[in-house]
C-alpha cells in the first residue's frame, strides 16, 4: 500500500522538491493513521504496520541511493521528512489528542518548508568537487 502511495505521489517531484515533500508527507501521515486505525492491535500498537509503511516508502529508491549516494544526497531530505510524518502519525494514533495533532501538523509544516530550504541551501552553497 505504501509503495502505491509513493508511486502515486512521486509525480509531484517534477514540479519541485518542496511540493513532493509536502504531498508525500501529508499522504503518508494520512495513510499511516488510517492503517493503524483500521488494523492495529492494542498489544503491538501497530509497530509492524509502521515499519512496513516505512519499508514500502524507501524500498524503491534504495538501489539508486546505494549506488549514487553523493549524487542523491540533496533529495534524501524527502524520505526523511516522510519517515518523520509516519512516526508523527503513529504518535497521534497512540495519543489521539487534538494537541498532538496540532503539534504534528506544525512540525510537518516547519519540516517541509523552512528546514527543507536550509537543507537545499547547504548543498547549493557547498564547493563542487
N, CA, C and O atoms as CSV, one atom per row, in Angstrom:
chain,resi,resn,atom,element,x,y,z
A,1,UNK,N,N,0.817,-1.189,0.000
A,1,UNK,CA,C,0.000,0.000,0.000
A,1,UNK,C,C,0.868,1.264,0.000
A,1,UNK,O,O,0.569,2.230,-0.702
A,2,UNK,N,N,1.943,1.246,0.792
A,2,UNK,CA,C,2.770,2.447,0.854
A,2,UNK,C,C,3.576,2.639,-0.429
A,2,UNK,O,O,3.870,3.773,-0.805
A,3,UNK,N,N,3.940,1.539,-1.112
A,3,UNK,CA,C,4.608,1.690,-2.411
A,3,UNK,C,C,3.665,2.333,-3.416
A,3,UNK,O,O,4.091,3.140,-4.242
A,4,UNK,N,N,2.398,1.981,-3.351
A,4,UNK,CA,C,1.408,2.571,-4.249
A,4,UNK,C,C,1.260,4.064,-3.985
A,4,UNK,O,O,1.196,4.855,-4.926
A,5,UNK,N,N,1.207,4.455,-2.726
A,5,UNK,CA,C,1.117,5.878,-2.391
A,5,UNK,C,C,2.372,6.608,-2.845
A,5,UNK,O,O,2.293,7.734,-3.336
A,6,UNK,N,N,3.541,5.970,-2.682
A,6,UNK,CA,C,4.784,6.579,-3.145
A,6,UNK,C,C,4.754,6.786,-4.657
A,6,UNK,O,O,5.125,7.852,-5.147
A,7,UNK,N,N,4.318,5.779,-5.387
A,7,UNK,CA,C,4.250,5.892,-6.851
A,7,UNK,C,C,3.242,6.954,-7.267
A,7,UNK,O,O,3.496,7.720,-8.196
A,8,UNK,N,N,2.105,7.006,-6.592
A,8,UNK,CA,C,1.069,7.977,-6.949
A,8,UNK,C,C,1.448,9.417,-6.611
A,8,UNK,O,O,0.949,10.349,-7.242
A,9,UNK,N,N,2.325,9.612,-5.623
A,9,UNK,CA,C,2.712,10.975,-5.256
A,9,UNK,C,C,4.061,11.390,-5.830
A,9,UNK,O,O,4.451,12.552,-5.712
A,10,UNK,N,N,4.767,10.471,-6.438
A,10,UNK,CA,C,6.108,10.804,-6.927
A,10,UNK,C,C,6.092,11.779,-8.102
A,10,UNK,O,O,7.114,12.405,-8.383
A,11,UNK,N,N,4.981,11.924,-8.783
A,11,UNK,CA,C,4.914,12.875,-9.893
A,11,UNK,C,C,5.082,14.318,-9.419
A,11,UNK,O,O,5.435,15.186,-10.216
A,12,UNK,N,N,4.838,14.585,-8.154
A,12,UNK,CA,C,4.988,15.956,-7.654
A,12,UNK,C,C,6.441,16.403,-7.646
A,12,UNK,O,O,6.725,17.600,-7.604
A,13,UNK,N,N,7.361,15.449,-7.685
A,13,UNK,CA,C,8.779,15.790,-7.740
A,13,UNK,C,C,9.133,16.493,-9.057
A,13,UNK,O,O,10.148,17.186,-9.136
A,14,UNK,N,N,8.311,16.318,-10.074
A,14,UNK,CA,C,8.547,17.007,-11.344
A,14,UNK,C,C,8.358,18.516,-11.202
A,14,UNK,O,O,8.942,19.287,-11.964
A,15,UNK,N,N,7.551,18.942,-10.238
A,15,UNK,CA,C,7.318,20.375,-10.029
A,15,UNK,C,C,8.374,20.990,-9.131
A,15,UNK,O,O,8.987,21.997,-9.486
A,16,UNK,N,N,8.589,20.393,-7.976
A,16,UNK,CA,C,9.634,20.885,-7.075
A,16,UNK,C,C,9.817,19.897,-5.932
A,16,UNK,O,O,8.953,19.066,-5.652
A,17,UNK,N,N,10.961,20.014,-5.289
A,17,UNK,CA,C,11.222,19.179,-4.121
A,17,UNK,C,C,10.287,19.545,-2.978
A,17,UNK,O,O,9.892,18.685,-2.190
A,18,UNK,N,N,9.933,20.821,-2.891
A,18,UNK,CA,C,9.030,21.270,-1.826
A,18,UNK,C,C,7.643,20.656,-1.992
A,18,UNK,O,O,7.045,20.190,-1.022
A,19,UNK,N,N,7.138,20.656,-3.217
A,19,UNK,CA,C,5.820,20.069,-3.475
A,19,UNK,C,C,5.829,18.577,-3.186
A,19,UNK,O,O,4.880,18.046,-2.610
A,20,UNK,N,N,6.895,17.905,-3.582
A,20,UNK,CA,C,6.988,16.465,-3.332
A,20,UNK,C,C,7.038,16.168,-1.839
A,20,UNK,O,O,6.378,15.246,-1.359
A,21,UNK,N,N,7.812,16.941,-1.121
A,21,UNK,CA,C,7.929,16.721,0.316
A,21,UNK,C,C,6.594,16.953,1.026
A,21,UNK,O,O,6.196,16.171,1.889
A,22,UNK,N,N,5.917,18.026,0.657
A,22,UNK,CA,C,4.625,18.316,1.286
A,22,UNK,C,C,3.578,17.263,0.934
A,22,UNK,O,O,2.868,16.773,1.812
A,23,UNK,N,N,3.483,16.916,-0.343
A,23,UNK,CA,C,2.471,15.948,-0.778
A,23,UNK,C,C,2.717,14.574,-0.164
A,23,UNK,O,O,1.795,13.945,0.356
A,24,UNK,N,N,3.948,14.116,-0.226
A,24,UNK,CA,C,4.245,12.791,0.320
A,24,UNK,C,C,4.083,12.754,1.837
A,24,UNK,O,O,3.570,11.775,2.380
A,25,UNK,N,N,4.511,13.801,2.520
A,25,UNK,CA,C,4.361,13.828,3.979
A,25,UNK,C,C,2.901,13.779,4.389
A,25,UNK,O,O,2.531,13.031,5.294
A,26,UNK,N,N,2.075,14.568,3.731
A,26,UNK,CA,C,0.641,14.568,4.058
A,26,UNK,C,C,-0.007,13.224,3.738
A,26,UNK,O,O,-0.764,12.689,4.548
A,27,UNK,N,N,0.286,12.684,2.568
A,27,UNK,CA,C,-0.321,11.410,2.173
A,27,UNK,C,C,0.111,10.265,3.073
A,27,UNK,O,O,-0.705,9.425,3.451
A,28,UNK,N,N,1.384,10.229,3.415
A,28,UNK,CA,C,1.850,9.147,4.286
A,28,UNK,C,C,1.370,9.327,5.720
A,28,UNK,O,O,1.154,8.334,6.415
A,29,UNK,N,N,1.200,10.545,6.179
A,29,UNK,CA,C,0.614,10.784,7.501
A,29,UNK,C,C,-0.807,10.209,7.531
A,29,UNK,O,O,-1.173,9.483,8.455
A,30,UNK,N,N,-1.596,10.544,6.515
A,30,UNK,CA,C,-2.975,10.053,6.454
A,30,UNK,C,C,-3.033,8.542,6.275
A,30,UNK,O,O,-3.849,7.875,6.910
A,31,UNK,N,N,-2.176,7.998,5.416
A,31,UNK,CA,C,-2.148,6.550,5.205
A,31,UNK,C,C,-1.798,5.818,6.493
A,31,UNK,O,O,-2.447,4.833,6.845
A,32,UNK,N,N,-0.787,6.290,7.189
A,32,UNK,CA,C,-0.365,5.633,8.428
A,32,UNK,C,C,-1.474,5.658,9.472
A,32,UNK,O,O,-1.777,4.643,10.099
A,33,UNK,N,N,-2.072,6.825,9.647
A,33,UNK,CA,C,-3.142,6.908,10.640
A,33,UNK,C,C,-4.305,6.006,10.265
A,33,UNK,O,O,-4.865,5.322,11.122
A,34,UNK,N,N,-4.671,6.000,8.989
A,34,UNK,CA,C,-5.796,5.169,8.538
A,34,UNK,C,C,-5.507,3.680,8.752
A,34,UNK,O,O,-6.359,2.954,9.264
A,35,UNK,N,N,-4.316,3.223,8.366
A,35,UNK,CA,C,-3.990,1.806,8.524
A,35,UNK,C,C,-3.894,1.407,9.992
A,35,UNK,O,O,-4.326,0.318,10.369
A,36,UNK,N,N,-3.335,2.275,10.814
A,36,UNK,CA,C,-3.275,1.966,12.242
A,36,UNK,C,C,-4.669,1.944,12.859
A,36,UNK,O,O,-4.977,1.088,13.688
A,37,UNK,N,N,-5.490,2.871,12.457
A,37,UNK,CA,C,-6.864,2.936,12.969
A,37,UNK,C,C,-7.639,1.676,12.581
A,37,UNK,O,O,-8.471,1.184,13.343
A,38,UNK,N,N,-7.358,1.176,11.407
A,38,UNK,CA,C,-8.135,0.053,10.892
A,38,UNK,C,C,-7.588,-1.314,11.325
A,38,UNK,O,O,-8.364,-2.221,11.626
A,39,UNK,N,N,-6.260,-1.464,11.357
A,39,UNK,CA,C,-5.698,-2.802,11.530
A,39,UNK,C,C,-4.863,-3.020,12.789
A,39,UNK,O,O,-4.602,-4.170,13.141
A,40,UNK,N,N,-4.446,-1.993,13.463
A,40,UNK,CA,C,-3.511,-2.166,14.579
A,40,UNK,C,C,-4.176,-2.864,15.760
A,40,UNK,O,O,-5.347,-2.644,16.070
A,41,UNK,N,N,-3.389,-3.706,16.397
A,41,UNK,CA,C,-3.847,-4.405,17.586
A,41,UNK,C,C,-3.282,-3.692,18.816
A,41,UNK,O,O,-2.171,-3.163,18.768
A,42,UNK,N,N,-4.029,-3.674,19.902
A,42,UNK,CA,C,-3.555,-2.968,21.100
A,42,UNK,C,C,-2.237,-3.510,21.661
A,42,UNK,O,O,-1.450,-2.747,22.220
A,43,UNK,N,N,-1.985,-4.812,21.521
A,43,UNK,CA,C,-0.760,-5.402,22.073
A,43,UNK,C,C,0.490,-4.855,21.392
A,43,UNK,O,O,1.445,-4.469,22.066
A,44,UNK,N,N,0.489,-4.821,20.087
A,44,UNK,CA,C,1.683,-4.422,19.344
A,44,UNK,C,C,1.697,-2.930,19.035
A,44,UNK,O,O,2.718,-2.403,18.592
A,45,UNK,N,N,0.592,-2.249,19.258
A,45,UNK,CA,C,0.435,-0.831,18.967
A,45,UNK,C,C,0.583,-0.521,17.478
A,45,UNK,O,O,0.499,0.643,17.086
A,46,UNK,N,N,0.794,-1.509,16.664
A,46,UNK,CA,C,0.873,-1.278,15.234
A,46,UNK,C,C,2.268,-1.018,14.712
A,46,UNK,O,O,2.423,-0.564,13.579
A,47,UNK,N,N,3.301,-1.297,15.518
A,47,UNK,CA,C,4.669,-1.075,15.030
A,47,UNK,C,C,4.999,-1.869,13.782
A,47,UNK,O,O,5.729,-1.368,12.927
A,48,UNK,N,N,4.487,-3.100,13.637
A,48,UNK,CA,C,4.757,-3.800,12.376
A,48,UNK,C,C,4.204,-3.043,11.156
A,48,UNK,O,O,4.820,-3.053,10.090
A,49,UNK,N,N,3.060,-2.396,11.312
A,49,UNK,CA,C,2.495,-1.616,10.216
A,49,UNK,C,C,3.332,-0.375,9.929
A,49,UNK,O,O,3.555,-0.015,8.773
A,50,UNK,N,N,3.786,0.266,10.982
A,50,UNK,CA,C,4.620,1.460,10.805
A,50,UNK,C,C,5.910,1.090,10.077
A,50,UNK,O,O,6.318,1.788,9.149
A,51,UNK,N,N,6.546,0.015,10.485
A,51,UNK,CA,C,7.783,-0.420,9.830
A,51,UNK,C,C,7.534,-0.850,8.386
A,51,UNK,O,O,8.368,-0.605,7.514
A,52,UNK,N,N,6.398,-1.485,8.129
A,52,UNK,CA,C,6.063,-1.887,6.758
A,52,UNK,C,C,5.816,-0.670,5.874
A,52,UNK,O,O,6.207,-0.668,4.707
A,53,UNK,N,N,5.178,0.354,6.407
A,53,UNK,CA,C,4.943,1.571,5.634
A,53,UNK,C,C,6.267,2.261,5.326
A,53,UNK,O,O,6.476,2.719,4.202
A,54,UNK,N,N,7.163,2.343,6.307
A,54,UNK,CA,C,8.475,2.951,6.070
A,54,UNK,C,C,9.254,2.146,5.028
A,54,UNK,O,O,9.863,2.720,4.125
A,55,UNK,N,N,9.234,0.828,5.152
A,55,UNK,CA,C,9.950,-0.021,4.188
A,55,UNK,C,C,9.373,0.136,2.786
A,55,UNK,O,O,10.118,0.188,1.807
A,56,UNK,N,N,8.054,0.211,2.687
A,56,UNK,CA,C,7.431,0.386,1.380
A,56,UNK,C,C,7.766,1.728,0.758
A,56,UNK,O,O,7.792,1.858,-0.466
A,57,UNK,N,N,8.020,2.717,1.580
A,57,UNK,CA,C,8.369,4.044,1.057
A,57,UNK,C,C,9.799,4.078,0.523
A,57,UNK,O,O,10.061,4.699,-0.507
A,58,UNK,N,N,10.714,3.421,1.209
A,58,UNK,CA,C,12.122,3.568,0.820
A,58,UNK,C,C,12.644,2.439,-0.062
A,58,UNK,O,O,13.738,2.558,-0.614
A,59,UNK,N,N,11.901,1.355,-0.210
A,59,UNK,CA,C,12.429,0.184,-0.920
A,59,UNK,C,C,12.692,0.464,-2.402
A,59,UNK,O,O,13.656,-0.065,-2.957
A,60,UNK,N,N,11.874,1.267,-3.044
A,60,UNK,CA,C,12.046,1.506,-4.477
A,60,UNK,C,C,13.257,2.375,-4.796
A,60,UNK,O,O,13.896,2.185,-5.830
A,61,UNK,N,N,13.575,3.308,-3.939
A,61,UNK,CA,C,14.700,4.194,-4.228
A,61,UNK,C,C,16.006,3.745,-3.590
A,61,UNK,O,O,17.048,4.357,-3.825
A,62,UNK,N,N,15.968,2.705,-2.802
A,62,UNK,CA,C,17.170,2.235,-2.114
A,62,UNK,C,C,18.302,1.847,-3.069
A,62,UNK,O,O,19.436,2.257,-2.824
A,63,UNK,N,N,18.069,1.094,-4.129
A,63,UNK,CA,C,19.194,0.747,-5.015
A,63,UNK,C,C,19.885,1.972,-5.619
A,63,UNK,O,O,21.111,2.006,-5.720
A,64,UNK,N,N,19.111,2.964,-6.015
A,64,UNK,CA,C,19.699,4.176,-6.578
A,64,UNK,C,C,20.498,4.931,-5.525
A,64,UNK,O,O,21.589,5.423,-5.811
A,65,UNK,N,N,19.980,5.023,-4.346
A,65,UNK,CA,C,20.677,5.739,-3.276
A,65,UNK,C,C,21.967,5.028,-2.870
A,65,UNK,O,O,22.949,5.682,-2.519
A,66,UNK,N,N,21.971,3.705,-2.916
A,66,UNK,CA,C,23.178,2.966,-2.562
A,66,UNK,C,C,24.249,3.161,-3.628
A,66,UNK,O,O,25.421,3.353,-3.303
A,67,UNK,N,N,23.859,3.114,-4.888
A,67,UNK,CA,C,24.834,3.208,-5.970
A,67,UNK,C,C,25.322,4.635,-6.203
A,67,UNK,O,O,26.487,4.834,-6.548
A,68,UNK,N,N,24.473,5.611,-6.025
A,68,UNK,CA,C,24.812,7.014,-6.298
A,68,UNK,C,C,24.531,7.880,-5.070
A,68,UNK,O,O,23.787,8.856,-5.160
A,69,UNK,N,N,25.112,7.536,-3.937
A,69,UNK,CA,C,24.750,8.205,-2.692
A,69,UNK,C,C,25.046,9.700,-2.718
A,69,UNK,O,O,24.188,10.500,-2.347
A,70,UNK,N,N,26.233,10.090,-3.145
A,70,UNK,CA,C,26.588,11.518,-3.132
A,70,UNK,C,C,25.705,12.333,-4.069
A,70,UNK,O,O,25.353,13.470,-3.756
A,71,UNK,N,N,25.347,11.759,-5.216
A,71,UNK,CA,C,24.512,12.492,-6.167
A,71,UNK,C,C,23.062,12.619,-5.698
A,71,UNK,O,O,22.373,13.566,-6.074
A,72,UNK,N,N,22.600,11.684,-4.891
A,72,UNK,CA,C,21.218,11.725,-4.417
A,72,UNK,C,C,21.081,12.333,-3.025
A,72,UNK,O,O,19.984,12.375,-2.468
A,73,UNK,N,N,22.179,12.799,-2.470
A,73,UNK,CA,C,22.151,13.345,-1.114
A,73,UNK,C,C,21.214,14.550,-0.950
A,73,UNK,O,O,20.525,14.627,0.068
A,74,UNK,N,N,21.155,15.491,-1.900
A,74,UNK,CA,C,20.216,16.609,-1.712
A,74,UNK,C,C,18.751,16.172,-1.623
A,74,UNK,O,O,17.972,16.779,-0.888
A,75,UNK,N,N,18.376,15.141,-2.352
A,75,UNK,CA,C,16.982,14.706,-2.311
A,75,UNK,C,C,16.705,13.709,-1.199
A,75,UNK,O,O,15.578,13.229,-1.077
A,76,UNK,N,N,17.696,13.389,-0.389
A,76,UNK,CA,C,17.494,12.478,0.736
A,76,UNK,C,C,16.557,13.067,1.785
A,76,UNK,O,O,15.998,12.339,2.606
A,77,UNK,N,N,16.391,14.365,1.753
A,77,UNK,CA,C,15.527,15.030,2.723
A,77,UNK,C,C,14.071,14.568,2.599
A,77,UNK,O,O,13.370,14.460,3.605
A,78,UNK,N,N,13.622,14.300,1.390
A,78,UNK,CA,C,12.211,13.924,1.186
A,78,UNK,C,C,11.865,12.626,1.909
A,78,UNK,O,O,10.883,12.610,2.650
A,79,UNK,N,N,12.619,11.530,1.737
A,79,UNK,CA,C,12.271,10.335,2.507
A,79,UNK,C,C,12.413,10.521,4.013
A,79,UNK,O,O,11.668,9.919,4.786
A,80,UNK,N,N,13.366,11.350,4.433
A,80,UNK,CA,C,13.494,11.601,5.869
A,80,UNK,C,C,12.261,12.328,6.403
A,80,UNK,O,O,11.771,12.004,7.485
A,81,UNK,N,N,11.759,13.302,5.654
A,81,UNK,CA,C,10.553,14.016,6.082
A,81,UNK,C,C,9.343,13.084,6.100
A,81,UNK,O,O,8.485,13.190,6.976
A,82,UNK,N,N,9.280,12.190,5.151
A,82,UNK,CA,C,8.170,11.233,5.103
A,82,UNK,C,C,8.238,10.271,6.287
A,82,UNK,O,O,7.211,9.953,6.887
A,83,UNK,N,N,9.432,9.812,6.624
A,83,UNK,CA,C,9.570,8.914,7.775
A,83,UNK,C,C,9.156,9.634,9.062
A,83,UNK,O,O,8.508,9.038,9.922
A,84,UNK,N,N,9.522,10.891,9.195
A,84,UNK,CA,C,9.093,11.663,10.365
A,84,UNK,C,C,7.572,11.792,10.378
A,84,UNK,O,O,6.956,11.683,11.438
A,85,UNK,N,N,6.958,12.022,9.224
A,85,UNK,CA,C,5.494,12.147,9.189
A,85,UNK,C,C,4.816,10.826,9.547
A,85,UNK,O,O,3.761,10.827,10.181
A,86,UNK,N,N,5.406,9.709,9.149
A,86,UNK,CA,C,4.859,8.400,9.522
A,86,UNK,C,C,4.941,8.209,11.036
A,86,UNK,O,O,3.989,7.737,11.659
A,87,UNK,N,N,6.072,8.573,11.618
A,87,UNK,CA,C,6.227,8.444,13.071
A,87,UNK,C,C,5.298,9.393,13.830
A,87,UNK,O,O,4.779,9.043,14.890
A,88,UNK,N,N,5.088,10.601,13.283
A,88,UNK,CA,C,4.150,11.530,13.914
A,88,UNK,C,C,2.715,11.020,13.839
A,88,UNK,O,O,1.932,11.221,14.768
A,89,UNK,N,N,2.372,10.365,12.743
A,89,UNK,CA,C,1.032,9.781,12.627
A,89,UNK,C,C,0.858,8.655,13.643
A,89,UNK,O,O,-0.215,8.502,14.226
A,90,UNK,N,N,1.910,7.870,13.854
A,90,UNK,CA,C,1.834,6.808,14.855
A,90,UNK,C,C,1.679,7.398,16.256
A,90,UNK,O,O,0.936,6.869,17.082
A,91,UNK,N,N,2.382,8.491,16.512
A,91,UNK,CA,C,2.243,9.162,17.807
A,91,UNK,C,C,0.826,9.700,17.989
A,91,UNK,O,O,0.242,9.572,19.065
A,92,UNK,N,N,0.284,10.295,16.945
A,92,UNK,CA,C,-1.087,10.801,17.035
A,92,UNK,C,C,-2.078,9.656,17.225
A,92,UNK,O,O,-3.053,9.797,17.965
A,93,UNK,N,N,-1.838,8.532,16.568
A,93,UNK,CA,C,-2.721,7.381,16.744
A,93,UNK,C,C,-2.689,6.896,18.192
A,93,UNK,O,O,-3.719,6.541,18.763
A,94,UNK,N,N,-1.498,6.888,18.772
A,94,UNK,CA,C,-1.363,6.405,20.146
A,94,UNK,C,C,-2.047,7.344,21.127
A,94,UNK,O,O,-2.750,6.886,22.028
A,95,UNK,N,N,-1.857,8.642,20.971
A,95,UNK,CA,C,-2.400,9.609,21.932
A,95,UNK,C,C,-3.840,10.010,21.632
A,95,UNK,O,O,-4.661,10.110,22.543
A,96,UNK,N,N,-4.146,10.239,20.365
A,96,UNK,CA,C,-5.475,10.669,19.910
A,96,UNK,C,C,-5.967,11.913,20.646
A,96,UNK,O,O,-7.096,11.973,21.133
A,97,UNK,N,N,-5.078,12.901,20.708
A,97,UNK,CA,C,-5.417,14.180,21.317
A,97,UNK,C,C,-5.257,15.266,20.272
A,97,UNK,O,O,-4.399,15.176,19.394
A,98,UNK,N,N,-6.090,16.296,20.371
A,98,UNK,CA,C,-6.020,17.407,19.430
A,98,UNK,C,C,-4.681,18.125,19.529
A,98,UNK,O,O,-4.144,18.571,18.515
A,99,UNK,N,N,-4.140,18.244,20.728
A,99,UNK,CA,C,-2.856,18.926,20.901
A,99,UNK,C,C,-1.730,18.191,20.176
A,99,UNK,O,O,-0.830,18.827,19.629
A,100,UNK,N,N,-1.772,16.857,20.168
A,100,UNK,CA,C,-0.758,16.077,19.458
A,100,UNK,C,C,-0.910,16.257,17.956
A,100,UNK,O,O,0.086,16.341,17.237
A,101,UNK,N,N,-2.145,16.315,17.476
A,101,UNK,CA,C,-2.386,16.551,16.048
A,101,UNK,C,C,-1.869,17.925,15.630
A,101,UNK,O,O,-1.219,18.054,14.592
A,102,UNK,N,N,-2.153,18.943,16.426
A,102,UNK,CA,C,-1.690,20.298,16.102
A,102,UNK,C,C,-0.168,20.359,16.126
A,102,UNK,O,O,0.443,20.970,15.248
A,103,UNK,N,N,0.441,19.739,17.111
A,103,UNK,CA,C,1.898,19.705,17.184
A,103,UNK,C,C,2.491,18.944,15.995
A,103,UNK,O,O,3.495,19.373,15.426
A,104,UNK,N,N,1.884,17.829,15.621
A,104,UNK,CA,C,2.373,17.045,14.485
A,104,UNK,C,C,2.276,17.829,13.185
A,104,UNK,O,O,3.217,17.832,12.391
A,105,UNK,N,N,1.159,18.487,12.961
A,105,UNK,CA,C,0.991,19.285,11.746
A,105,UNK,C,C,1.968,20.459,11.741
A,105,UNK,O,O,2.530,20.792,10.698
A,106,UNK,N,N,2.169,21.077,12.882
A,106,UNK,CA,C,3.131,22.187,12.969
A,106,UNK,C,C,4.548,21.710,12.647
A,106,UNK,O,O,5.283,22.380,11.921
A,107,UNK,N,N,4.922,20.567,13.183
A,107,UNK,CA,C,6.243,20.018,12.900
A,107,UNK,C,C,6.381,19.710,11.410
A,107,UNK,O,O,7.421,19.986,10.812
A,108,UNK,N,N,5.344,19.145,10.815
A,108,UNK,CA,C,5.405,18.829,9.382
A,108,UNK,C,C,5.515,20.085,8.526
A,108,UNK,O,O,6.250,20.099,7.538
A,109,UNK,N,N,4.802,21.125,8.890
A,109,UNK,CA,C,4.884,22.371,8.124
A,109,UNK,C,C,6.288,22.960,8.215
A,109,UNK,O,O,6.861,23.367,7.204
A,110,UNK,N,N,6.838,23.005,9.416
A,110,UNK,CA,C,8.198,23.530,9.579
A,110,UNK,C,C,9.207,22.641,8.862
A,110,UNK,O,O,10.143,23.134,8.234
A,111,UNK,N,N,9.012,21.342,8.960
A,111,UNK,CA,C,9.928,20.390,8.341
A,111,UNK,C,C,9.920,20.476,6.821
A,111,UNK,O,O,10.970,20.350,6.190
A,112,UNK,N,N,8.762,20.687,6.230
A,112,UNK,CA,C,8.673,20.699,4.767
A,112,UNK,C,C,8.833,22.092,4.168
A,112,UNK,O,O,8.756,22.246,2.949
A,113,UNK,N,N,9.051,23.093,4.984
A,113,UNK,CA,C,9.277,24.436,4.442
A,113,UNK,C,C,10.648,24.955,4.856
A,113,UNK,O,O,11.594,24.903,4.070
A,114,UNK,N,N,10.758,25.444,6.059
A,114,UNK,CA,C,11.999,26.100,6.495
A,114,UNK,C,C,13.186,25.143,6.570
A,114,UNK,O,O,14.269,25.457,6.076
A,115,UNK,N,N,12.990,23.992,7.179
A,115,UNK,CA,C,14.104,23.044,7.310
A,115,UNK,C,C,14.549,22.531,5.953
A,115,UNK,O,O,15.743,22.346,5.716
A,116,UNK,N,N,13.605,22.303,5.070
A,116,UNK,CA,C,13.957,21.823,3.741
A,116,UNK,C,C,14.715,22.884,2.957
A,116,UNK,O,O,15.652,22.564,2.225
A,117,UNK,N,N,14.325,24.126,3.101
A,117,UNK,CA,C,15.046,25.218,2.446
A,117,UNK,C,C,16.499,25.252,2.907
A,117,UNK,O,O,17.410,25.387,2.091
A,118,UNK,N,N,16.713,25.129,4.205
A,118,UNK,CA,C,18.079,25.129,4.743
A,118,UNK,C,C,18.872,23.921,4.255
A,118,UNK,O,O,20.067,24.031,3.981
A,119,UNK,N,N,18.213,22.776,4.148
A,119,UNK,CA,C,18.876,21.570,3.647
A,119,UNK,C,C,19.383,21.795,2.217
A,119,UNK,O,O,20.530,21.472,1.906
A,120,UNK,N,N,18.535,22.344,1.358
A,120,UNK,CA,C,18.951,22.573,-0.028
A,120,UNK,C,C,19.998,23.674,-0.133
A,120,UNK,O,O,20.874,23.611,-0.995
A,121,UNK,N,N,19.921,24.670,0.721
A,121,UNK,CA,C,20.942,25.715,0.723
A,121,UNK,C,C,22.299,25.149,1.128
A,121,UNK,O,O,23.335,25.600,0.641
A,122,UNK,N,N,22.289,24.177,2.005
A,122,UNK,CA,C,23.524,23.533,2.424
A,122,UNK,C,C,24.234,22.891,1.233
A,122,UNK,O,O,25.458,22.971,1.122
A,123,UNK,N,N,23.476,22.259,0.349
A,123,UNK,CA,C,24.073,21.595,-0.796
A,123,UNK,C,C,24.318,22.534,-1.965
A,123,UNK,O,O,25.219,22.288,-2.766
A,124,UNK,N,N,23.543,23.602,-2.085
A,124,UNK,CA,C,23.770,24.567,-3.167
A,124,UNK,C,C,25.006,25.415,-2.919
A,124,UNK,O,O,25.656,25.848,-3.871
A,125,UNK,N,N,25.339,25.658,-1.674
A,125,UNK,CA,C,26.494,26.501,-1.344
A,125,UNK,C,C,27.772,25.702,-1.099
A,125,UNK,O,O,28.828,26.283,-0.847
A,126,UNK,N,N,27.682,24.395,-1.169
A,126,UNK,CA,C,28.878,23.594,-0.914
A,126,UNK,C,C,29.786,23.629,-2.146
A,126,UNK,O,O,29.297,23.683,-3.274
A,127,UNK,N,N,31.095,23.599,-1.936
A,127,UNK,CA,C,32.015,23.612,-3.082
A,127,UNK,C,C,31.904,22.343,-3.904
A,127,UNK,O,O,31.744,21.250,-3.359
A,128,UNK,N,N,31.988,22.488,-5.205
A,128,UNK,CA,C,31.911,21.344,-6.125
A,128,UNK,C,C,33.266,20.638,-6.166
A,128,UNK,O,O,34.315,21.283,-6.174
A,129,UNK,N,N,33.228,19.313,-6.191
A,129,UNK,CA,C,34.483,18.542,-6.253
A,129,UNK,C,C,34.549,17.777,-7.538
A,129,UNK,O,O,35.524,17.067,-7.785
